[in-house]
């Protein structure tokens, strides 16, 4: 080994080791004081990228949990409104039931005023919770929570859009109902008189032409009331009629005279045949009538349109307007005209039927007031126009309407509305549960992602404490060794003294 006073290699080695030990000590102090194993990208570049991903996911999920709680709050507001509307429905049914009895001696107009006011309140509350016809608020609730493999999996949706999820009175099918008046009397024998026995060994046929909103078409319903060998009481007649007609929204009751009265907000025309034997509800040969409990206009007998003829019918109400042009193609028969008119007017709640009361004529019926016009090109052709323009506005139901028909129809409509409302409430409740479960998953993911990030980013305090002791000892040893290395060249001076 040679000795040199120019280059002190030992001192240089000691300096390098001192620098390394000082850096090691500084890194250990940084980890202990920050709590993190990774304090700079160079500490663990690959690990830092993974840890940052976990931290980003946790930030996303933290906000997602807050979003889900906000979503639950929104649905709770909707749910509260739906519960309140359900209570209003209870009151509506109470009023309808009260007015549906012929023994009610109060003022049905007063009862109906409250009934109509409550229908308006349903509309107001439905608008406040965003579930009104034509509304957009809260129709599709989309809550981003995060933690999913795709954007779609990271979201929870509660779909309250569409007509089926609206809870205003029109959408629930009760907007046009009333508990005052309604229906038409077709019989002339007292059903309430216990001395009367009906249809002994005989039958009596009732035939209805009505508009079936479910099928979106007119249909014919035949009901045969049978007395059997011993005959039946008046209540038995009503029971058989109601059993057959309940699904169509038409009700049969005994009016104040005990005569059979048929009512409902459904557009219908009815004819009753003579009884085959025994006493029938109508003793004459036949009887026919249109539903007088709705807003109604009857046409004249059809004068079939031929080539070159036309009749333009216009209809309007609060929901909008429609126009129908009848020609030789669709105005040649009552059936063709009925189909052509309903194709344009059914959406407005205005319906055309073949009228039994006016043979080969039309009955135009609606549950609310409407206006119509008719313009014919040829005199005495078509249904309404003799020639030129004719207009009319129907502002009230027929004055011959019975006292209970609309109330009975309202009960049926409210029952259906309660079911529809329950479906919407079920969707809201399901949405609340979905969001609650999504919060549980998000909280679990937050815990697991945080633990995974901790294993990568956080410092092992016990290990770093031991490293700090090691770094301190090695730094002191390095300083001592460097001092020794710095004094080594003085040995060479001893050679020069001799």
Beta strands, then each sheet from edge to edge (+ up, - down):
strand 1: 140-144
strand 2: 155-159
strand 3: 184-185
strand 4: 203-212
strand 5: 217-226
strand 6: 251-254
strand 7: 260-263
strand 8: 268-272
strand 9: 287-290
strand 10: 295-298
strand 11: 311-317
strand 12: 320-326
strand 13: 350-355
strand 14: 361-366
strand 15: 370-376
strand 16: 388-394
sheet 1: 1+ 2-
sheet 2: 3+ 7- 6+
sheet 3: 5+ 4- 8+ 9-
sheet 4: 10+ 14- 13+
sheet 5: 12+ 11- 15+ 16-
end
